[in-house]
Amino acid sequence: MATDPSEYEKAMPAVAASLAAFERAVDQTRASHSGQPHAEVRQVLVDALEREGAQHVIPQAVEEMARRISEAPASSLPDIHT
């Protein structure tokens, strides 16, 4: 099943906005909760995602980012922007 390229172009602004909201939530959580217990980081991240309107992120992505934020001190966290 082929997809019309114009459908892709129409969807890209929404995809970009969702990604930006996810990045803002991760950045906020990283800044305030690096190195904290996983359960706490996960809840703070979920709350930040809701505030940013990105609450529909797949659970595996939320878990992975919460784990990374929890396990690493602020200075050694990987940059999700690269």
Helices and strands as residue ranges (DSSP letters): H 5-33, H 38-51, H 59-71, G 74-76
